Amino acid sequence: MIHDRRDTFGGYLEDFVPGDIHKHWPGKTITEMDNHLFSLLTMNHNPLHIDEQYMSEHQHGKILVNGALVLSLVVGMSVPEMSGKAIANLEYEKIVHTGPTFHGDTVYAESEILDVRESNSRPDRGLVYIETRGRNQRDEQILTMRRTFLVPKRPD
């Protein structure tokens, strides 16, 4: 038997049920290198993310992981189950960093299906609206965000 990952990557419109929660796995332990490279790649030179001495004198006492990296990881973790078959990502909204993330923290994510509806203009596809939450290894919530993406209906 041949198992093709393309068959199970993402979902069709009919696969999404409002109220369902999907726990995404595996998590990702964020290293100092991950944070530095992401910050440099995105040209975010804020000392919060790259200057240990500077941060030793501030609220948390150590470097904070770039929030855009945390967001990117949480979204990425959701792709295999949520938007892997997406035709388009339409909207990201209500992005809230609810707690700090530090080097060595492991990020996990889960997504709740909030709404599903058929497209008004294209009968072969529909919209899925989800909330994805990020947590660390201590099960502390660190991020919430919502997004809408367009997926095809299951082929006949």
Backbone as a ProteinNet text record, in pm:
[ID]
protein_1_A
[PRIMARY]
MIHDRRDTFGGYLEDFVPGDIHKHWPGKTITEMDNHLFSLLTMNHNPLHIDEQYMSEHQHGKILVNGALVLSLVVGMSVPEMSGKAIANLEYEKIVHTGPTFHGDTVYAESEILDVRESNSRPDRGLVYIETRGRNQRDEQILTMRRTFLVPKRPD
[TERTIARY]
83.7	0	88.2	48.7	118.9	35.9	99.1	33.9	89.7	2.9	43.2	2.5	98.9	73.1	-19.4	-20.3	-107.3	-254.8	-288	-427.2	-474.4	-384	-422.5	-372.2	-305.9	-250.1	-358.2	-400.8	-509	-643.4	-747.3	-881.6	-964.8	-1068.1	-1169.2	-1274.9	-1355.6	-1456.3	-1541.4	-1579.4	-1668.4	-1601.8	-1470.5	-1398	-1398.8	-1436.5	-1430.2	-1566.5	-1567.7	-1691.2	-1675.5	-1761.8	-1752.4	-1755	-1665	-1653.8	-1544	-1504	-1395.6	-1264.5	-1183.6	-1051	-947.9	-847.7	-739.3	-610.7	-549.5	-420.6	-311	-224.3	-119.4	7.6	73.1	192.4	288.6	416.7	487.4	501.4	552.6	586.5	723.9	771.2	903.1	970.8	1089.4	1169.9	1249.3	1231.9	1295	1435.3	1531.9	1670.7	1710.4	1822.8	1877.6	1904.6	1956.3	1986	1858.2	1750.5	1622.4	1582.2	1587.1	1543.1	1633.3	1764	1856.8	1842.8	1838.8	1827.1	1696.2	1585.8	1456.2	1458.2	1511.4	1517.4	1601.6	1714.7	1800.2	1736	1677.1	1611.7	1500	1424.9	1311.7	1351.4	1481.2	1536.6	1480.1	1446.6	1399.8	1520.3	1583.4	1705.7	1677.9	1554.3	1519.4	1605.4	1668.1	1752.9	1676.8	1545.1	1465.5	1494.7	1531.6	1546.6	1691.2	1786.6	1923.8	2032.5	1997.8	2100.7	2079.9	2156.9	2142.4	2172.7	2275.4	2311.4	2198.8	2147.4	2036.5	1917.5	1882.9	1764.5	1785.8	1910.6	1936.1	1892.9	1878	1839.9	1691.8	1614.5	1473.5	1381.8	1252.6	1148.1	1171.6	1198.4	1208.9	1349.2	1448.7	1584.4	1657.4	1592	1655.8	1586.9	1649.6	1601.1	1463.7	1377.3	1245.7	1254.4	1185.3	1176.2	1090	1131.5	1058.5	914	818.1	676.7	631.4	691.3	655.2	701.5	810.6	855.1	754.4	709.1	609.1	482.6	436.6	318.9	341.4	455.6	484.8	486	544.3	546.7	406.8	327.1	191.3	107.8	117.5	46.1	98.4	230.7	290	249.7	241	200.4	59	-24.1	-164.1	-184.8	-89.1	-108.2	-140.2	-67.5	-97.1	-241.9	-305.2	-443.4	-546.9	-508.4	-606.4	-602	-499.3	-500.3	-408.4	-372.8	-283.5	-337.2	-468.8	-530.2	-582.2	-545.2	-599.4	-569.7	-669.9	-656.1	-595.8	-633.1	-581.2	-600.1	-503.6	-522	-578.9	-696	-765.9	-745.1	-730.9	-723.3	-658.5	-573.8	-520.5	-570.8	-623.9	-677.1	-666.4	-690.5	-692.5	-570.5	-454.7	-329.6	-291.9	-287.9	-259.7	-150.3	-41.7	63.8	23.4	-12.1	-66.4	38.4	159.3	267.1	399.9	509.6	641.4	689.3	780.6	847	997	1070.1	1214.4	1287.9	1418.7	1501.1	1483.1	1467.6	1449.4	1304.9	1212	1070	1026	935	876.5	735	705.4	574.8	489.8	364.7	264.3	145	61.3	-54	-175.9	-292.1	-419.5	-509.9	-600	-693.4	-836	-922.8	-1066.1	-1136.9	-1225	-1303.4	-1416.3	-1418.9	-1521.2	-1640.1	-1613.3	-1722.1	-1676.5	-1772.1	-1748.6	-1866.3	-1837.2	-1948.1	-1904.8	-2001.7	-1975.6	-1950.6	-1872.6	-1848	-1976.3	-2002.5	-2120.1	-2101	-1976.3	-1951	-1896.6	-1838.7	-1777.9	-1828.5	-1916.9	-1978.1	-1883.4	-1763.1	-1669.5	-1574	-1600.2	-1509.7	-1583.2	-1512.2	-1573.9	-1471.2	-1521.8	-1439.4	-1438.2	-1321.2	-1305.1	-1244.8	-1305.8	-1262.7	-1219.3	-1093	-1040.7	-974.9	-964.1	-879.8	-769.6	-646.2	-532.4	-466	-435.3	-375.1	-238.5	-141.1	-8	11.9	77.5	108.6	254.1	311	448.2	448.2	567	582	520.1	490.8	424.7	273.6	225.1	83.6	30.6	119.6	80.2	50	-64	-98.3	-3.1	50.7	144.6	95.3	-4	-52.1	-189.9	-275.4	-399.9	-410.2	-469.8	-491.8	-604.7	-665.9	-772.6	-735	-780.2	-757.6	-868	-882.8	-980.7	-905.3	-938.9	-877.2	-983.1	-952.5	-1042.6	-994.3	-1084	-1048.1	-1147.3	-1103.6	-1195.4	-1292.7	-1405.3	-1494.4	-1434	-1476.3	-1428.4	-1468.3	-1373.7	-1407.9	-1511.1	-1594.6	-1697.6	-1637.6
-118.1	0	124.4	223	350.7	454.2	521.7	629.9	761	845	972.6	1085.2	1155.2	1263.5	1370.7	1386.1	1487.1	1458.6	1331.5	1295	1343.2	1354.8	1391.3	1529	1599.5	1730.8	1836.3	1897.2	1995.2	1926.1	2006	1950	2017	1945.7	2002.1	2070.6	2154.4	2230.7	2140.3	2025.4	1934.8	1873.2	1881.3	1822.3	1910.6	2035.7	2130.6	2143.9	2123.3	2128.2	2233.9	2336.5	2438	2374.2	2422.6	2370.5	2266.7	2201.7	2103.3	2173.3	2106.3	2155.3	2054.2	2104	2021.2	2058	1961	1982.9	1948.5	2045.5	2028.5	1974.6	1885.1	1820.6	1796.2	1803.6	1825.7	1973.8	2000.4	2136.9	2172.2	2291.6	2338.2	2410.8	2362.6	2431.4	2540.7	2663.1	2777.8	2798.5	2795.4	2815.7	2962.4	2995.4	3130.2	3158.4	3058.3	3075.2	3100.8	3027.8	3051.4	3198.1	3248.2	3384.2	3488.1	3468.4	3564.8	3566	3448.6	3443.5	3504.2	3472.6	3528.6	3680.8	3729.6	3874.6	3943.1	3884	3943	3932.5	3818	3798.8	3899.6	3929.8	4021.8	4166.9	4189.5	4322.9	4386.7	4303.9	4352.4	4352.9	4467.5	4479.9	4533	4517.2	4562.4	4487.1	4558.9	4490.9	4391.5	4400.8	4301.8	4159.6	4146	4014.1	3972	4065.2	4029.7	4074.2	4150.9	4208.6	4161.5	4061	4001.4	4101.5	4182	4280.6	4382.7	4434.4	4529.9	4469.6	4346.9	4284.5	4246.2	4228.1	4193.5	4306	4426.1	4542.5	4577.2	4491.2	4520	4416.2	4434.2	4360.3	4209.8	4143.1	3996.9	3947.7	4035.5	3999	3913.4	3882.3	3802.9	3830.8	3785.5	3811.8	3749.9	3828	3778.9	3726.1	3616.9	3566.3	3662.8	3690.3	3778	3728.4	3815.8	3777.9	3731.6	3787.7	3744.1	3601.1	3559.2	3420	3328	3365.7	3285	3273	3384.5	3382.5	3290	3302.4	3219.6	3071.4	3037.1	2896.7	2843	2920.8	2876.8	2858	2951.7	2936.4	2813.3	2801.5	2688.4	2554.3	2544.7	2419.5	2379.2	2478.6	2449.6	2407.1	2434.5	2411.7	2266.7	2166.5	2029.9	1986	2031.7	1991.6	2093.7	2219.3	2323.3	2368.3	2439.5	2509.4	2447.6	2322.6	2257.8	2250.8	2253	2252.8	2392.2	2492.6	2627.4	2678.5	2742.1	2814.7	2951.9	3007	3138	3157.1	3223.6	3275.1	3414.8	3439.2	3564.9	3670.8	3627.5	3728.1	3669.8	3750.3	3723	3837.4	3804.6	3911	3873.3	3971.6	3953.5	3876.5	3917.9	3855.9	3919	3837.3	3887.7	3801.6	3866.5	3797.4	3802.7	3689.2	3683.4	3650.2	3618.7	3589.6	3587.3	3604.2	3607.4	3468.5	3466.5	3343.4	3369.5	3271.8	3285.2	3173.1	3193	3085.8	2960.6	2846.8	2721	2684.3	2777	2743.4	2657.5	2566.1	2483.6	2532.2	2561.8	2614.5	2500.8	2496.8	2402.8	2484.7	2425.7	2500.1	2410.3	2475.4	2408.5	2507.9	2454.6	2540.3	2495.6	2593.8	2568.6	2621.7	2540.2	2582	2670.7	2796.4	2890.8	2896.4	2891.5	2902.3	2842.4	2788.1	2730.6	2771.1	2819.6	2852.4	2839.4	2810.8	2801.8	2940.9	2948.4	3074.3	3121.4	3251.1	3307.1	3312.6	3323.3	3342.6	3219.1	3124.6	3006.9	2881.6	2804.3	2689.9	2573.2	2576.4	2465.3	2486.2	2588.7	2620.2	2689.3	2710.5	2777.4	2835.3	2905.5	2976.9	2904.3	2898.6	2840.9	2949.8	2969.7	3071.7	2999.1	3016.5	2944.8	3039.8	2991.5	3057.1	2958.7	3004.9	2920.9	2980.1	2892	2933.2	2867.2	2945.5	2892.6	2882	2773	2751	2707.6	2730.3	2684.5	2550.4	2502.7	2371.8	2367.9	2481.9	2488.5	2502.8	2488.7	2501.7	2643.1	2741.9	2882.2	2934.2	3000.4	3056.9	3172.1	3171.9	3277	3358.1	3306.1	3377.1	3324.1	3414.5	3374.3	3455.2	3393.5	3464.1	3395.4	3471.3	3417.4	3437.7	3345.8	3362.3	3295.6	3344.4	3291.6	3246.2	3126.2	3076.4	3010.9	3004.3	2951.1	2812	2713.3	2575.4	2519.9	2421.3	2359.9	2265.8	2243	2136.2	2004.1	1896.7	1764.1	1735.9	1687.9	1657.7	1545.1	1551.4	1446.8	1316.7
0	0	0	-75.9	-80.8	-5.7	88.7	162.4	109.7	60.8	2	95.8	152.7	249.6	192.3	61.1	0	28.1	51.2	77.9	214.5	309.5	446.2	488.2	399.3	432.1	415.4	525.7	520.3	509.8	492.8	485.2	378	338.8	249.2	334.9	275.4	349	438.3	385.7	459.9	582.8	591.8	704.7	829.3	814.8	925.7	993.3	1125.9	1204.1	1313.5	1314	1418.8	1558.1	1643.8	1779.1	1796.1	1687	1696	1730.7	1812.4	1848.2	1799.5	1730.3	1677.4	1750.1	1817.3	1883.3	1783.2	1757.1	1656.8	1722.8	1651.3	1704.2	1590.9	1608.2	1733.8	1765.8	1884.5	1922.2	1867.6	1903.5	1858.6	1973.4	2010.1	2109.6	2038.5	2084.9	2019.4	2075.4	1987.2	2027.8	2012.5	2072.9	2056.8	1908.7	1838.1	1695.4	1615.9	1645.6	1577	1589.5	1712.4	1740.4	1673.1	1681.2	1620.3	1468.5	1407.5	1261.4	1213.5	1282.5	1243.4	1257.5	1368.3	1390.3	1283.6	1248.7	1145.7	1008	977.8	848.2	826.7	933.2	921.9	952.2	970.5	996.2	1122.8	1220.7	1349.7	1443.6	1456.6	1534.8	1675.4	1722.7	1856.4	1957.9	2052	2150	2237.8	2242.6	2316.4	2269.8	2141.6	2080.4	2057.4	2071.8	2033.7	2132.3	2234.9	2322.9	2467	2505.1	2637.8	2749.7	2734.1	2836.4	2854.5	2745.4	2750.1	2824.9	2790.4	2850.5	2996.7	3037.7	3178.1	3271.6	3217.7	3297.3	3283.5	3218.2	3193.7	3257.5	3241.5	3311.8	3323.6	3214.7	3217.9	3250.1	3238.5	3273.6	3172	3062.8	2957.2	2824.6	2717.1	2581.9	2559.3	2495.2	2453.5	2310.6	2284.4	2147.6	2067.2	1946.7	1854.5	1840.8	1868.5	1863.2	1726.4	1621	1485.8	1460.7	1525.6	1515.4	1583.2	1701.3	1772	1687.7	1632.5	1545.3	1426.3	1361.5	1244.4	1279.3	1393.9	1435.6	1462.2	1533.9	1567.6	1440.8	1347.7	1220	1146.7	1137.3	1066.4	1124	1256.4	1320.2	1281.6	1250.1	1217.7	1072.4	985.9	842	806.1	856.4	812.4	834.1	941.7	968.9	923.5	920.3	891.4	745.3	707.3	578.3	473.3	490.3	395.3	253.4	238.6	105.7	66.5	141.2	118.7	-21.5	-77.2	-203.3	-173.7	-58.1	-17.1	132.7	195.8	330.9	313.8	370.9	345.2	452.6	577.3	683.3	808.1	869.7	1002.5	1090	1208.1	1293.2	1440.2	1523.7	1668.7	1718.3	1670.4	1713.9	1847.6	1952	2086	2149.2	2189.5	2263.3	2410.3	2465.6	2601	2706.6	2663.7	2757	2684.1	2758.3	2695	2653.9	2557	2514.9	2519.1	2574.3	2592	2519.6	2498.8	2442.1	2527.9	2463.9	2535.7	2560.3	2540	2554	2436	2463.3	2357.9	2333.2	2208.5	2168.3	2112.9	2156.8	2106.3	2059	1975.3	1923.8	1912.2	1918.5	1891.7	1821.3	1739.1	1664.5	1689.4	1706.2	1720.4	1596.7	1541	1425.2	1476.6	1434.1	1478.7	1383.8	1253.1	1155.5	1023	951.5	819	732.4	612.1	522.1	377.1	293	149.8	93.7	-11.4	-80.5	-147.3	-141.8	-209.6	-360.5	-404.6	-547.8	-619.6	-545.4	-607.1	-536.2	-596.9	-529.6	-502	-555.4	-536.2	-418.2	-335.8	-225.1	-111.6	-1.5	111.6	206.9	307.4	404.5	538.3	598	731.3	819.7	936.7	1031.6	1158	1198.7	1314.4	1413.8	1538	1637.8	1672.7	1664.4	1699.7	1822.7	1916.5	2043.3	2058.6	2102.8	2131.5	2281.5	2322.9	2464.3	2475.6	2592.7	2614.5	2688.2	2722.3	2786.5	2925.7	2984	3114.9	3100.4	2977.2	2942.1	2967.2	2960.6	2971.9	2832.2	2818.7	2687.8	2657.3	2534.7	2495.7	2376.8	2303.5	2185.4	2146.4	2099	2032.5	1904.2	1805.5	1679.2	1604.4	1516.5	1432.4	1287.1	1204.8	1061.3	982.1	860.7	766	642.7	595.8	473.2	386.1	258.5	156.4	117.9	126.7	91.2	-10.4	-87.9	-183.5	-113.6	-178.7	-135.1	-181.7	-119.3	-156.8	-301.5	-383.2	-522.8	-530.6	-631.9	-648.9	-694.3
[MASK]
++++++++++++++++++++++++++++++++++++++++++++++++++++++++++++++++++++++++++++++++++++++++++++++++++++++++++++++++++++++++++++++++++++++++++++++++++++++++++++

